[in-house]
Amino acid sequence: MAVSSQQVATFEQEPWRDLKGKIVMVAGASSGLGWEFCIDLAKCGCRIIAATRRTDRLNALCHEINNHGQTNVREAQNHHVLAVPVELDVNAGGPAIEASLKKAWEAFGGIDALINNAGFTGIYTSIDKTIRTNLKGAWLVSKYVGLQMRAFNQAGSIINISSITGHQCTYSQESLAYASSKSALNTMTKVRPPFSQLYSVLLYFLLLIIDMRVLSMQLGL
């Protein structure tokens, strides 16, 4: 039986027109784009979970957003707190990342969107560290956020921050590792069965999630 365009549209998640109250976790929030994502999303009314390996760098960020002293996860129960720092090392093993993600989830009682911004340029360095940070790290963080969404039957979005180099390499040969990691990240984002609630995220790790979308931003395009 043919499927009409109207029927197909029902599989698409409605875009957010009002961000107020949305809970957004930003991995790699201590500087650069991650820092700016937190600031701008907070201005739109989002509650922010700022995550990175070194939480001392996040205290100033959370202070700026909250406009009062340093905060921690327990204080998130106070409705005046709009941002909390969470320690997250994307190069850690699965159990450590899972523990960090559960702590992040408990901060505000859920996560509506994950922004995978943690990354490493990898220029003049080994390919192992670059792939481990930019690809495997994003996979593991997405995996454990997805599992929490599934456990609580919550819809949500995962946004992977990629690069133009993942689409077409414009740098020198020294950036081979970085370009390869971003190309793989784009593929990881796209691999999923169409018109289904079953998403495969790298190595056919399957998540059964209600109304979840996975997106990639290729910065530089």
C-alpha positions as CSV (number, residue, x, y, z in Angstrom):
1,M,0.0,0.0,0.0
2,A,1.4,3.4,-1.0
3,V,2.3,5.8,1.8
4,S,1.1,9.4,1.4
5,S,3.3,12.4,2.1
6,Q,1.0,13.3,4.9
7,Q,1.4,9.8,6.5
8,V,5.2,10.1,6.1
9,A,5.2,13.4,7.9
10,T,3.7,11.8,11.0
11,F,7.1,10.1,11.5
12,E,8.9,13.4,11.8
13,Q,9.3,15.0,15.2
14,E,7.8,18.5,15.5
15,P,10.4,21.2,15.6
16,W,10.8,23.1,18.8
17,R,9.3,26.6,18.5
18,D,9.6,27.4,22.1
19,L,12.9,26.5,23.9
20,K,11.8,27.7,27.3
21,G,12.3,25.0,29.9
22,K,14.0,22.5,27.6
23,I,16.9,20.7,29.2
24,V,20.0,20.7,27.0
25,M,23.3,18.9,27.8
26,V,26.4,20.2,26.0
27,A,29.4,17.9,26.0
28,G,32.6,19.9,25.5
29,A,31.2,23.1,27.1
30,S,34.4,24.5,28.7
31,S,35.4,26.8,25.8
32,G,34.7,27.8,22.2
33,L,31.5,26.7,20.5
34,G,30.4,24.6,23.5
35,W,30.6,27.7,25.8
36,E,28.6,29.8,23.3
37,F,26.0,27.1,22.9
38,C,25.4,27.1,26.6
39,I,25.1,30.9,26.8
40,D,22.8,31.3,23.8
41,L,20.5,28.4,24.7
42,A,20.2,29.7,28.3
43,K,19.2,33.1,26.9
44,C,16.4,31.2,25.0
45,G,15.2,29.8,28.3
46,C,16.9,26.4,28.3
47,R,18.2,24.7,31.4
48,I,21.8,23.8,30.8
49,I,23.9,20.8,31.8
50,A,27.5,21.9,31.0
51,A,29.8,18.9,30.7
52,T,33.5,18.5,30.2
53,R,36.5,16.7,31.7
54,R,37.6,19.7,33.8
55,T,34.6,21.1,35.7
56,D,36.7,24.0,37.2
57,R,36.4,25.7,33.8
58,L,32.6,25.3,34.0
59,N,32.1,27.2,37.2
60,A,32.5,30.6,35.6
61,L,30.1,29.5,32.8
62,C,27.4,28.4,35.2
63,H,28.0,31.5,37.4
64,E,27.5,33.7,34.3
65,I,24.2,31.9,33.4
66,N,22.8,31.7,36.9
67,N,24.1,35.1,37.9
68,H,24.9,33.8,41.4
69,G,27.7,31.7,43.0
70,Q,29.0,28.4,41.8
71,T,26.5,25.6,41.6
72,N,26.4,21.8,41.8
73,V,24.0,19.1,40.8
74,R,22.1,19.1,44.1
75,E,21.3,22.7,43.7
76,A,19.5,22.0,40.4
77,Q,16.4,21.2,42.4
78,N,16.2,25.0,43.0
79,H,14.2,26.4,40.1
80,H,16.5,29.5,40.0
81,V,19.4,27.4,38.9
82,L,19.6,27.3,35.1
83,A,23.0,25.7,34.6
84,V,25.0,23.0,36.4
85,P,28.4,21.6,35.7
86,V,28.9,17.8,35.3
87,E,32.3,16.1,34.9
88,L,32.4,14.1,31.7
89,D,35.5,12.5,30.1
90,V,34.5,11.2,26.7
91,N,37.8,9.2,26.6
92,A,36.9,7.3,29.8
93,G,35.4,3.8,29.6
94,G,31.8,3.0,29.2
95,P,31.0,2.6,33.0
96,A,32.5,6.0,33.8
97,I,30.6,7.8,31.0
98,E,27.4,6.0,32.0
99,A,27.9,7.2,35.6
100,S,28.4,10.8,34.4
101,L,25.3,10.6,32.2
102,K,23.1,9.4,35.0
103,K,24.4,12.2,37.2
104,A,23.6,14.7,34.4
105,W,20.1,13.2,34.0
106,E,19.4,13.6,37.7
107,A,20.4,17.2,37.7
108,F,17.1,18.4,36.2
109,G,15.2,15.1,36.0
110,G,15.8,14.5,32.3
111,I,17.6,15.6,29.1
112,D,15.7,16.9,26.1
113,A,18.7,17.4,23.8
114,L,22.3,16.3,23.8
115,I,24.9,18.4,21.9
116,N,28.0,16.3,21.2
117,N,30.6,19.1,20.9
118,A,33.6,17.5,22.7
119,G,36.3,17.2,20.1
120,F,40.0,17.1,19.3
121,T,41.7,18.5,16.2
122,G,44.2,15.7,16.0
123,I,46.7,17.7,13.9
124,Y,50.2,16.3,14.3
125,T,48.9,13.7,16.8
126,S,48.1,10.0,16.6
127,I,44.9,8.9,14.9
128,D,44.0,6.8,18.0
129,K,43.4,9.8,20.3
130,T,41.4,11.7,17.6
131,I,39.1,8.8,16.8
132,R,38.7,7.9,20.4
133,T,37.6,11.5,21.2
134,N,35.7,12.6,18.1
135,L,34.0,9.3,17.2
136,K,34.0,6.8,20.0
137,G,33.4,9.5,22.6
138,A,30.3,10.8,20.8
139,W,29.0,7.3,20.3
140,L,29.3,6.4,24.0
141,V,27.7,9.6,25.2
142,S,24.9,9.2,22.7
143,K,24.5,5.6,23.7
144,Y,24.0,6.3,27.4
145,V,21.8,9.4,26.9
146,G,19.7,7.2,24.5
147,L,19.4,4.5,27.1
148,Q,18.1,7.0,29.7
149,M,15.6,8.4,27.2
150,R,14.4,4.8,26.5
151,A,14.2,3.9,30.1
152,F,12.0,7.0,30.9
153,N,10.1,6.8,27.6
154,Q,11.2,10.4,26.8
155,A,11.5,11.9,23.3
156,G,14.6,13.9,22.5
157,S,17.3,15.0,20.1
158,I,21.0,14.2,19.7
159,I,23.0,16.8,17.8
160,N,26.6,15.8,16.7
161,I,28.9,18.7,16.0
162,S,30.8,17.8,12.9
163,S,32.9,19.8,10.4
164,I,33.2,20.6,6.7
165,T,36.3,18.4,6.7
166,G,34.0,15.4,7.2
167,H,32.3,16.3,3.9
168,Q,35.3,17.4,1.9
169,C,38.9,17.6,3.2
170,T,40.2,21.1,2.8
171,Y,43.1,20.9,5.2
172,S,46.6,19.5,4.8
173,Q,47.6,15.9,5.1
174,E,48.4,16.5,8.8
175,S,44.6,16.7,9.5
176,L,43.9,13.2,8.1
177,A,42.9,11.9,11.5
178,Y,40.5,14.8,12.2
179,A,38.9,14.6,8.8
180,S,38.4,10.9,9.0
181,S,36.9,11.1,12.5
182,K,34.4,13.7,11.3
183,S,33.5,11.8,8.2
184,A,32.8,8.7,10.4
185,L,30.8,10.9,12.8
186,N,28.6,12.0,9.8
187,T,28.0,8.4,8.9
188,M,27.2,7.4,12.4
189,T,24.6,10.1,12.5
190,K,23.0,9.0,9.3
191,V,22.9,5.2,9.7
192,R,19.3,4.4,10.8
193,P,16.4,2.5,9.2
194,P,13.9,4.9,7.6
195,F,10.4,5.4,9.1
196,S,11.2,3.5,12.2
197,Q,11.7,4.1,15.9
198,L,14.8,1.8,15.7
199,Y,18.0,3.7,15.3
200,S,21.4,2.1,14.8
201,V,24.3,4.1,16.2
202,L,27.7,2.7,15.2
203,L,28.4,-1.0,15.0
204,Y,24.7,-1.7,14.9
205,F,24.1,-0.7,18.5
206,L,20.3,-0.5,18.5
207,L,18.2,1.8,20.6
208,L,14.4,1.6,20.8
209,I,13.4,5.2,21.6
210,I,10.1,7.0,21.3
211,D,10.4,9.8,18.8
212,M,14.1,10.5,18.9
213,R,16.0,12.4,16.2
214,V,19.8,12.4,15.5
215,L,21.2,15.4,13.7
216,S,24.7,16.5,12.5
217,M,25.9,20.1,12.1
218,Q,28.8,20.3,9.6
219,L,30.4,23.6,10.6
220,G,32.1,25.5,7.9
221,L,29.5,24.7,5.2
